[in-house]
Amino acid sequence: MSAMTEPTRHGEQQVDITAANGEDLGPTPELVIISGMSGAGRSTAAKCLEDLGWFVVDNLPPALIPTMVDLGARSQGNVARIAVVVDVRGRGFFDTLRESLADLEAHSVTRRVVFLEASDNALVQRFESVRRPHPLQGDGRIVDGIAAERDLLRELRGDADLVIDTSSLNVHELRAKMNAHFTGEDEPELRATVMSFGYKYGLPVDADHVVDCRFLPNPHWVPELRPHTGTSEEVAGYVFDQPGAKEFLDRYAELLQLVAAGYRREGKRYATVAVGCTGGKHRSVAMSERLARRLSDAGVETTVVHRDMGRE
């Protein structure tokens, strides 16, 4: 890897890469690494970035990622954004991924990792629908291959900057999510998704923080409130009239603002806050709306998603 003139962080101006012989290679390309579970939508995510003008390389051996960054710098700005798809098809090279990421970090290359996730049931259905084996199942079943892949990718998932759960997403919805995160020349310092959910439908697998609202009385048991959702003034008023509700909102909003400041310092651009109640219709929806408003007022670009509000 060529030497850098000075370190850089998210939001700062790109620095030039300088070769060992003193040659100025040009500005550092922006780098995104796309990985995740087979069948979770890596190809769709890569195609979306390609449509947005990124130079996309599929199934690149991880050891060649630093070389790809050098080549992008040598283009003198013609290749300003590079997306690399890394997956288990290159598992013979996969052990070198951590070394490559460490090399990039040591030379102050700004990189982001996007991890595509999906539930076992969703992945099995997708493989069965196309009648193809999982690349790691060998002589076993599809679920065996999925389990092996999860184990292989566990650390990478933990280090990812953005995790997208595609279990319930179609191709168009996944593209919309990618566009929301990558469209625009001037990206905000931090984007947050506040997602309400119902515990009885399971935790969102892409949550960075989980907020439990089940300590509040449930409007479901109030007959006149049951048909409504947490977006209505009646339900929201009931929720925030309960003891501890406003205090909880105030303190958790302060905590998230503290966390957001740390994310900015560390260059993390995306966060998902999951707010749960029993069914995901009343308490979590009302709390999500208020929490998102607090984050937005604090300068965090915030999107609200109500995952389970429409379920019976």
C-alpha positions as CSV (number, residue, x, y, z in Angstrom):
1,M,0.0,0.0,0.0
2,S,1.3,3.4,-0.8
3,A,2.0,5.9,1.9
4,M,-0.5,8.7,2.8
5,T,0.4,12.4,3.2
6,E,-1.9,12.8,6.3
7,P,-4.8,11.1,8.0
8,T,-8.4,11.7,7.1
9,R,-11.8,11.1,8.7
10,H,-15.4,11.1,7.5
11,G,-16.5,14.6,6.5
12,E,-13.0,15.9,5.9
13,Q,-11.4,16.6,2.6
14,Q,-9.8,13.6,0.9
15,V,-6.0,13.4,1.1
16,D,-3.6,12.4,-1.7
17,I,-1.9,9.0,-1.8
18,T,1.9,9.3,-2.3
19,A,3.8,6.4,-3.8
20,A,7.1,5.1,-2.4
21,N,9.0,7.0,-5.1
22,G,7.4,10.3,-4.2
23,E,4.8,10.2,-7.0
24,D,1.6,12.0,-6.2
25,L,-1.1,9.4,-7.2
26,G,-4.1,11.6,-6.5
27,P,-7.0,11.8,-4.0
28,T,-8.0,8.8,-2.0
29,P,-11.1,7.1,-3.5
30,E,-14.1,6.7,-1.3
31,L,-14.4,2.9,-0.5
32,V,-17.5,0.8,0.4
33,I,-17.2,-2.9,1.1
34,I,-20.4,-4.9,0.5
35,S,-20.7,-8.2,2.2
36,G,-23.2,-10.3,4.0
37,M,-25.2,-13.5,3.7
38,S,-25.6,-15.3,0.4
39,G,-29.1,-14.6,-0.8
40,A,-29.5,-11.5,1.2
41,G,-29.2,-9.1,-1.7
42,R,-25.5,-8.2,-2.2
43,S,-25.9,-8.1,-6.0
44,T,-28.9,-5.8,-5.7
45,A,-27.0,-3.5,-3.4
46,A,-24.0,-3.5,-5.7
47,K,-26.1,-2.7,-8.7
48,C,-27.7,0.2,-6.9
49,L,-24.3,1.7,-6.2
50,E,-23.3,1.1,-9.8
51,D,-26.3,3.0,-10.9
52,L,-25.3,5.9,-8.6
53,G,-22.0,6.1,-10.4
54,W,-19.8,4.0,-8.2
55,F,-17.1,1.8,-9.7
56,V,-18.2,-1.7,-8.6
57,V,-16.0,-4.8,-8.4
58,D,-17.7,-8.1,-7.7
59,N,-16.0,-11.0,-5.8
60,L,-12.7,-9.2,-5.4
61,P,-10.2,-11.2,-3.3
62,P,-9.8,-9.1,-0.1
63,A,-6.0,-9.1,-0.4
64,L,-6.4,-7.0,-3.6
65,I,-8.6,-4.2,-2.0
66,P,-5.6,-2.0,-1.1
67,T,-4.3,-2.4,-4.6
68,M,-7.7,-1.4,-5.9
69,V,-7.6,1.8,-3.8
70,D,-4.1,2.6,-5.3
71,L,-5.4,2.1,-8.8
72,G,-8.4,4.4,-8.1
73,A,-6.0,7.1,-6.8
74,R,-3.9,6.8,-10.0
75,S,-7.0,7.6,-12.0
76,Q,-6.5,11.3,-10.9
77,G,-10.1,11.6,-9.7
78,N,-11.8,9.6,-12.5
79,V,-12.5,6.7,-10.1
80,A,-13.6,8.6,-7.0
81,R,-15.9,6.0,-5.5
82,I,-15.2,2.3,-5.3
83,A,-17.5,-0.4,-4.1
84,V,-16.1,-3.9,-3.6
85,V,-18.3,-7.0,-3.1
86,V,-16.6,-9.6,-0.8
87,D,-18.4,-12.9,-0.1
88,V,-17.8,-16.6,0.6
89,R,-17.2,-17.4,-3.0
90,G,-13.8,-16.0,-2.3
91,R,-13.5,-17.8,1.1
92,G,-10.0,-19.0,0.2
93,F,-9.0,-15.3,0.5
94,F,-11.4,-14.4,3.2
95,D,-9.0,-14.8,6.1
96,T,-7.0,-11.9,4.5
97,L,-9.9,-9.5,4.8
98,R,-9.0,-8.3,8.3
99,E,-5.4,-7.7,7.2
100,S,-6.6,-5.7,4.3
101,L,-9.0,-3.6,6.5
102,A,-6.2,-3.1,9.0
103,D,-3.9,-2.0,6.1
104,L,-6.5,0.5,4.9
105,E,-7.0,1.9,8.5
106,A,-3.2,2.2,9.0
107,H,-3.0,4.3,5.9
108,S,-6.0,6.4,6.9
109,V,-8.2,5.3,4.0
110,T,-11.9,6.0,4.7
111,R,-13.9,2.9,4.2
112,R,-17.4,1.7,5.1
113,V,-18.7,-1.8,5.4
114,V,-22.3,-2.6,4.3
115,F,-23.6,-5.9,5.6
116,L,-26.7,-7.5,4.1
117,E,-28.6,-9.7,6.5
118,A,-31.7,-11.9,6.4
119,S,-33.4,-14.5,8.5
120,D,-32.8,-18.3,8.0
121,N,-36.4,-18.8,6.8
122,A,-36.1,-16.0,4.2
123,L,-32.7,-17.3,2.9
124,V,-34.0,-20.9,2.7
125,Q,-37.0,-19.8,0.7
126,R,-34.8,-17.8,-1.7
127,F,-32.4,-20.6,-2.4
128,E,-35.3,-23.0,-2.9
129,S,-37.1,-20.7,-5.2
130,V,-34.1,-20.5,-7.5
131,R,-33.2,-24.2,-7.0
132,R,-29.6,-23.5,-6.2
133,P,-27.5,-24.9,-3.4
134,H,-25.9,-22.6,-0.8
135,P,-22.2,-22.1,-1.6
136,L,-21.2,-23.6,1.8
137,Q,-23.7,-26.4,2.3
138,G,-21.5,-29.1,0.6
139,D,-23.3,-32.5,1.0
140,G,-25.5,-31.1,3.8
141,R,-28.7,-29.0,3.7
142,I,-29.2,-25.3,2.9
143,V,-29.6,-24.5,6.6
144,D,-26.1,-26.1,7.2
145,G,-24.6,-23.8,4.7
146,I,-26.4,-20.8,6.2
147,A,-25.1,-21.7,9.7
148,A,-21.6,-22.0,8.4
149,E,-21.7,-18.7,6.6
150,R,-23.1,-16.9,9.7
151,D,-20.3,-18.2,11.8
152,L,-17.7,-17.2,9.1
153,L,-19.1,-13.6,8.9
154,R,-20.0,-13.0,12.5
155,E,-17.0,-10.7,13.2
156,L,-17.4,-8.8,10.0
157,R,-21.1,-8.2,10.8
158,G,-20.1,-6.8,14.2
159,D,-17.7,-4.3,12.6
160,A,-20.1,-3.2,9.9
161,D,-21.0,0.5,9.5
162,L,-24.4,-0.3,8.1
163,V,-26.5,-3.5,8.5
164,I,-29.6,-4.0,6.4
165,D,-32.1,-6.7,7.2
166,T,-33.7,-7.8,3.9
167,S,-35.9,-10.5,5.3
168,S,-39.1,-8.7,4.5
169,L,-37.8,-6.4,1.7
170,N,-38.3,-6.9,-2.0
171,V,-35.8,-5.7,-4.6
172,H,-37.3,-2.3,-5.0
173,E,-37.4,-1.7,-1.2
174,L,-33.8,-2.7,-0.9
175,R,-32.8,-0.3,-3.6
176,A,-34.8,2.4,-1.9
177,K,-32.8,1.8,1.3
178,M,-29.5,1.9,-0.5
179,N,-30.5,5.1,-2.3
180,A,-31.5,6.7,1.0
181,H,-28.1,6.0,2.5
182,F,-25.9,6.8,-0.6
183,T,-27.8,9.4,-2.7
184,G,-26.6,13.0,-2.6
185,E,-23.3,14.7,-3.0
186,D,-23.3,16.2,0.5
187,E,-23.9,13.3,2.9
188,P,-24.9,14.2,6.5
189,E,-22.5,13.4,9.3
190,L,-25.0,10.9,10.8
191,R,-28.2,9.2,9.7
192,A,-30.5,7.4,12.1
193,T,-33.5,5.1,11.6
194,V,-35.9,4.9,14.5
195,M,-37.9,1.7,14.1
196,S,-40.9,0.7,16.1
197,F,-41.5,-3.0,16.4
198,G,-43.5,-5.6,18.3
199,Y,-41.6,-8.0,20.6
200,K,-44.0,-10.8,19.7
201,Y,-42.8,-10.6,16.1
202,G,-39.1,-10.7,17.1
203,L,-36.3,-8.2,17.5
204,P,-35.0,-6.4,14.4
205,V,-31.7,-8.0,13.6
206,D,-30.2,-4.8,12.3
207,A,-30.8,-2.8,15.5
208,D,-27.8,-0.9,17.0
209,H,-29.9,0.1,20.1
210,V,-33.1,-1.5,21.5
211,V,-35.6,0.5,23.6
212,D,-38.2,-1.4,25.6
213,C,-41.5,0.5,26.2
214,R,-43.4,-2.4,27.8
215,F,-43.1,-0.8,31.2
216,L,-45.8,1.6,30.2
217,P,-49.5,0.7,30.4
218,N,-50.8,-0.8,27.1
219,P,-53.4,1.3,25.2
220,H,-54.5,-2.0,23.7
221,W,-56.6,-2.6,26.8
222,V,-58.4,0.7,26.5
223,P,-61.4,-0.1,24.2
224,E,-61.6,3.4,22.6
225,L,-57.8,3.4,21.9
226,R,-57.4,-0.1,20.6
227,P,-58.4,0.5,17.0
228,H,-55.9,3.5,16.7
229,T,-52.1,3.5,16.5
230,G,-49.4,5.5,18.2
231,T,-49.4,8.1,15.4
232,S,-52.8,9.3,16.7
233,E,-53.0,12.2,19.2
234,E,-55.3,10.2,21.4
235,V,-52.9,7.2,21.8
236,A,-49.8,9.4,22.1
237,G,-51.5,11.6,24.7
238,Y,-52.4,8.5,26.7
239,V,-48.9,7.1,26.5
240,F,-47.1,10.2,27.6
241,D,-49.6,10.9,30.4
242,Q,-48.3,7.8,32.1
243,P,-45.8,8.1,35.0
244,G,-42.3,7.9,33.8
245,A,-43.0,8.2,30.0
246,K,-41.8,11.8,29.5
247,E,-38.8,11.3,31.8
248,F,-37.8,8.2,29.9
249,L,-38.1,10.0,26.6
250,D,-36.0,13.0,27.9
251,R,-33.2,10.8,29.3
252,Y,-33.0,8.4,26.4
253,A,-32.9,11.2,23.9
254,E,-30.0,12.7,25.9
255,L,-28.2,9.4,25.9
256,L,-28.7,9.0,22.1
257,Q,-27.3,12.5,21.6
258,L,-24.2,11.5,23.6
259,V,-23.9,8.3,21.5
260,A,-24.4,10.3,18.3
261,A,-21.5,12.6,19.2
262,G,-19.3,9.5,19.7
263,Y,-20.4,8.0,16.4
264,R,-19.4,11.2,14.6
265,R,-16.0,11.2,16.2
266,E,-15.5,7.6,15.2
267,G,-16.8,8.2,11.6
268,K,-19.9,6.0,11.9
269,R,-22.6,7.3,9.6
270,Y,-25.6,5.1,10.2
271,A,-27.5,3.9,13.3
272,T,-30.8,2.0,13.9
273,V,-32.7,2.6,17.1
274,A,-35.4,-0.1,17.6
275,V,-38.2,0.9,19.9
276,G,-40.4,-2.0,21.0
277,C,-43.6,-2.8,22.8
278,T,-45.7,-6.0,22.8
279,G,-47.4,-5.6,19.4
280,G,-45.6,-2.7,17.8
281,K,-48.8,-0.7,17.3
282,H,-49.3,1.8,20.2
283,R,-46.5,2.5,22.8
284,S,-43.5,1.9,20.6
285,V,-45.0,3.9,17.7
286,A,-45.7,6.9,19.9
287,M,-42.3,6.8,21.5
288,S,-40.5,6.4,18.1
289,E,-42.2,9.5,16.7
290,R,-41.2,11.6,19.7
291,L,-37.6,10.2,19.8
292,A,-37.1,10.7,16.1
293,R,-38.2,14.3,16.5
294,R,-35.7,14.8,19.3
295,L,-32.8,13.4,17.2
296,S,-33.8,15.5,14.2
297,D,-33.8,18.6,16.4
298,A,-30.3,17.7,17.5
299,G,-29.0,17.7,13.9
300,V,-29.3,14.0,13.1
301,E,-31.0,13.2,9.8
302,T,-33.7,10.8,11.0
303,T,-36.1,8.4,9.3
304,V,-39.0,6.7,11.1
305,V,-40.1,3.2,10.2
306,H,-43.1,1.4,11.9
307,R,-42.3,-2.3,11.2
308,D,-45.3,-4.0,12.7
309,M,-47.9,-1.2,13.0
310,G,-50.1,-2.7,10.3
311,R,-50.2,-6.3,11.7
312,E,-53.1,-7.7,13.5
